[in-house]
C-alpha cells in the first residue's frame, strides 16, 4: 500500500504529510547546549549532516516548561489553554484533590496522531515514560507503548505485542539512558518492519537531570542518539525534533539544591490555609525531587491575593508572580486548572512546598531541573530545508508545538 498523503485538519491546523515516513522526536530536557557540546566534539556527525541540508533553530516551549504540558501541546499543535493540561500535577477544582494530570480524561482536544491515523497513516507513538502513554494514545487507532513497560504491551491494548523481540532488547530501566535509546530503537524497528509511517517518539530527561551538557556521560548519550538518527534517515524518514523543555543547574554556592519552600514561608507570614502545588510532581522523583521553577499558589482568602502576590515577588529568587487571569492570558494556561497565583523563579532557583513534602535524598549533591522561563527556549531540528513560508514563520516566534507543522507542511517537498 502506498503511503497516504491525505491532508487532515486538527485543532484548526492543516497538515499535509509527505509520501515518506514522518518521525517527530521530543528529546526530553534537551537544552541546546547539549547539542552544541556534542557537535563541537564531532560526536554527532549524522545530526550535523541532517541540519546541514535541513534546519537548526530555536523555538519557544509552553509554560510551565514541564513534560506533560509540552508533550501534549506538541501532539495537538496548540498551547495548554486549548489542551487543558496545565502541569504534571494539579489541584482538581471539581474534587479538591491533588492529582496527577496524566490521563486522557483531562485532555480537551484531539491529537495530530489520531487525526493522521484517520487520514490513512500507520501511526505509532513510543514514549520512554509510561505516564504519557494514555494522553498520547487518546483516540488513536494505532500503536502506542512505553519503553518503561515495553514488556507489558499487548496487541489488544497497545496495538502491538512482542516489543522486546521487535527491538531486540529487554525492557530498560526507566532511570537510565537506555530508556530513551530504546524508544528511538523501537521507532527504527517499526519503520524497518513497515509497521508505521507516522511516528512520535518521546524520550526521558533522566540524563539531563543528572549530567551537565559538557559531561562525558552527556556526550556519550547524545552520540548514541546520533546513531539512531542515522538509522531513521536510512529508512527515508522526514525527521523533526524538538524538546519539551530545557534544563539548568539549580544549586546554591555550596552545590546544594537551591529551594524556596514557599508554603512554609507563606504560613509563617500570613497563617495557615495556603496550598502550594508543584506541577513538576510525577512518579519519577529521583529525577528532581518534585522541585521545579514554577508553582501554583492557592490562597485561602480571595481578598488577600493581591497582597500575597506582592509579598511573594519580593522574595529573592522569585522572578514573576501572576494572578489567575493574567497567568491564563500571558502564559496561555487553562484558568480553571491553575492556582490563584502562578509563581516563577530564577535560572538557578526552584520553588517547593515544605521541606517535608520533598525527598531530596537522590539530589543531595546537586539538582538540575526545569519549569520556568529559563528552560522555555529549546532547539528545533529538521531534516529538510524550510520553504519560504516556513522560513518566515521560523523568524518570528515559532513554538515547539509547531514541530508537526514544520515537518509535514513543506510546499516544495
N, C-alpha and C positions, 0 to 999 in steps of 0.2 A: 504494500500500500504506500502511495506517495505521501510525503509529509504534508499535513494540512497547512495551507496558508490563509485560511478563512479569517477575516477580521472579526474582532469581538470588542464589545464595549462593557466596561465595568466601572461603577462609581463615576460615571460621566467622562471617562477617558477611553480613547480608542487605541487598540493595539493591533498591529499588522505583522505577525510573526513571519520570519523568513522561512524558506523551504529547507532549512538546515536545523540541526539541533540547537536549541536555545538553553544556555546554562547561566543562571544568575546565582552568584555566591555572596553570602553575607559572612565576611571574615570578622567574626565577633571580636570586639575590642581592638580593632586594627587602627590605632593611631598611625598617621602617615609616616612617623619616624621609624616604625618597624620596617616598612618597605624600603625607606631610604638607607637605613643601616645595612640591610642585607644586600640591596642593589650595589651599594658602594663597595662591598666586599666581593662583588662578582658572583654571588651565590644565588641569584635569581635570573639566569640567562633567558629562560622562557618568558618570564614576565617582561624582561627588557625587550625581547623580540616582539611580544604581543603589543606593548604600548608604543613600540616604535612604528608599527603600522596601524595602531589604533589610537588610544587616548588615555591620558592620565591627568586627573584634575582633582579638585576638592569640592565637596558638597556639604550641605548642612543637614544634620540629623534632626529628628524630632526630640523635643524635651518632654519629660525628663529623659536624659540620654541613657536609657536602660534597655535591656534585651527585649522584653515582651512588647514594650511600646513600639520600638523601631522595627522589629521583625514583622509585626502586624501591619505597620504603615507600609513597609516595603512590599508586602504581598497583596496590598489593597490599592496602593498608589495614592493614598490620601493621609492627612495628618490625624493625630489622636482625637481631635474634635469630631471627626467623622467615624473613626473606628470604634470609639468608646473605650479604648484601652489606655488607661492613664498611668499605668505602672505595672510592676510585677505583683504588687500587693496594694490593697486599698481598704478603706473603711466603707463597707457596703451601706449606703444610706437607707436601704429598704429593710435591712436586718439589724443594723448597728454593730455587725460583727466585722472583725478584721480578717480578711480572706485573701487567698492567692487569686490573681486575675489571669489564670492560665487555662480557662475553659472557654470554648467557643460560645457558650451561652452569654458571655459578656460582649461579644462582637456585634457591632451594629451595621455591618455592611458586608457585601460579598467579597470574594478574593479573586485576584487575577488567575490563580491556579485553577480554581473551579471553573471560571469562565473559559479558560483555554481548553480545558477538558471538554466542555460542552461544544466548543468550536472544532473539535476533532483532533486536538493534540493528545499525545500519550504523555500524561503528566505524572511526575514523581517529585516528592519533596522528602529530603533526608535532613533531619536535624540532629545535631550532636546531643542536644538536651531533650529529654522526653517531655519536659514541661511545655514545650512549644508545639508538640505534635497535634494536639486537639485543635488549636487555633489554625494552624497551617493546613490541616486537612478538612476544614469546615466545608461541607457540601461538595467535597472533591470526589469525583469518580476516577480514582487513580491509585497510585502507590504513595504511602506515607509511613515512614518509620524513623526511629531514632537510633543513633549509634549506641546510646546508653542501654537500650533494651532491644537491640537487634535480634537477639536470640528468642525473643518473645513474639516477633512479627508472625502473623498468620494471614493467609490469603483472604479469609472472610472478614477480617477486621482491619488489616493494613494494606490489602491489595497485593501482598507478596508473602512468600514463606521461604525458608531455607536461605536467609540472608547471609549467614556466615559462609555457607557454601558458595554463594554468588561472589562474595567479596574475597573469599579465600583466607579469611582471618577470623579468629574468635571475637566475640563482643568485647570491646575495650573497656577499661576503667574510665569513668567519667572525669576523674581528676587526673588527666593526662593529655599529652599532645596527641596521642593515638585517637582520642575521641573525635577530634577534628579531622585528622587524616583519614579515619575510617569513613566519615561522611563523604569526603571527596573521592575516595576509592570506590565507594558504593556508587557514586554518580558515574564514574568512569565505567564500572561494570554494567550498569543499566544501559548506557549507550552502546557498549560493545555487544551486548546481547539483544539489542533492538527492543528493549523493554520500555523505553521512554525516549521522548524527543523534546521535552519541555520540562526543565528541571530547576528546582530551587534547593540549594544546598546551604544550610545554616550551621556554622561552626560554633565552638565554645571558646570562651575567653580565659580559660584556666591559665594558659601560658602567659598571657598578657598581664593577668593579675599577679603572677608570680615573678616575672622577669622583665627587666627593662629592655628597651629596643636594642641597645648595643651589647647585651649579654651574649655569651656563646650559645646558651640554650635557645634564645630567641632566633639567633642567626640560623641554627640548625633546623629549627621548626619552620621558619619561612622558606628555607631551602627545600624542605620536604614538601611544603605546599607547592613550590615551583615545579617540582617533579610531577605532581598531579595535574597542574595546569598544562604541562606538555602533553600528558595523556589525553586530556579533554580536547586540546587543539588538534591532536592527531585524529580524533573522531569527527573532525569538521565542525565542531561546535562554535557558535557565536557566543562569546563569553562577556558577561557584565559582572563586575564585582564591586562591592562597597562594604561598609561596616555599619553596625547598629550604633556604635559609639566609639570614642577613643579611650585612652587610659592614661592616668597620671599617678605619680607617687603622692601619697597623702600623709606625710610624716613630719614630725617636729624636728628641731635641730639635733636631737639625740637619736633620731631614726625610729622613734616610736609612733604608732598611729596618732594622727592629729585629729582629734574628735571634739566637737562641741556637743555635749549632752544636753540638748535643748529642752527636753521635757523637765529635766531636773532643774535647770535654770529658771524656767517659767514658773514652776511650782514654788521655788524659793522666793521669787519676786512677786507673784500675783496670787498664790494659793493653789489649792488642788483643782482638778477637773480638766486640765489640759490633756490632750492626746496628740502625740507626735507620731505620724505614720511615715515609715521609711519605705518608699516604693521600690527600693532595690531588693527588698527581702524576697528570698526564694529558697528552694531546697538546698542550694549549693553554698552553705555558709563558709566552707573552707576557702572559697574564693575571696571573700570580702568582709565576713563578719556582719553582714547586713548594714554596712556603713557606706554611704554614698554622699554625693554633693547636692542632693535636692530632697527635701522632705515636705510633707503636708502637715499643717498645724490645725487642729480642731479646737476652737476656743469656746469655753463653757458659757461665757457671757457675750452675746452678739454685740452688745453696746460697747464692748471693750476692744473689738477687733482692731480698730484704728490705733489705739494706744499701744496695744500689744505689738502690732506690726512695726510701729516706730521704735519701740524698745528693742525688738529683735535686730533691727537694721543697725543699731549702734554696737552690736557685739562684734568684736574683732574677728575677722574671717568670714563674716556674712556679707554677701555682695548684692543680693536682691531679695526683696520681700514684696509680694503682690497679693492683693486681696482676691477673692474668688473670681469676680467678674473681670478684673484686669488679667489674671492668670489665664482665664478661659480665652480671652481675646489675644493677648500678647504672646502667650505660649502655645496657643492652639490646642487647648485641653477641654475635655467634656466637663462642663461646670458642675454637674451633679455627681462627679466621681473624683473630686479633689477636695482639699481642706478649705477652711475659711481663709487660710493664708498658705501661699506657696513660698518656700524659703530656699534660696540657692547660696552656695558657699564658694570660696576661692579655689584656685587651682590646686593648692596643697592641703585643703581642709575638707573634712567630712562632718556630717551632722547626724547625730544619733538621738535616741530617746533618753535612756538612763544607762548607767554602766551595767546594771543587772540585765538589761534587755539584749546585750550584745556579747557574743562569745568571741573574744579576741585571741584565744589561745593559738589559733592557726596563723595569726598575723602579727604576733607579738614583736617580731623582729622587723616589721615594716609592712606597710599597706600600699597597694596600688588599687585604685578604684575609679569610679566614674559617676555620672548622673547629672552634672551641671553644664554650664556654658563652656567650660574649658575642655570638655570632651564632645562638644557639639559638631565640630568640623572633622570630617572623615574623608578618606580617599574615594574616588570613583575611577574604575579601570574598565576599559572596553577593548575588545579585540579587533574592532572595526573602526575606521575613521568616522568622525562626525560629518554629517551633511551640513549645509548652510543653516538650516533651521535649528538643528541641534547645537551647532556652534554658538548661535546667538543665545540660545537658552542657557548653555553652559557658561556664558559670560555674564549672566545676570545673577540669579540666586537659586541655583539648582539644589535639589534636595535628594537625600539618599533614597527616598521613596519614588523618585523618578527613574530608578535604575531599569525597570522593565520597559519603560517608555524609550529610554536611550538604547536599550539592547534590541528591541523589536522594531522600532519605527524609523528606520533609515530610508529616506526617499530614494537613495541611489544604490540600494542593495541589489 
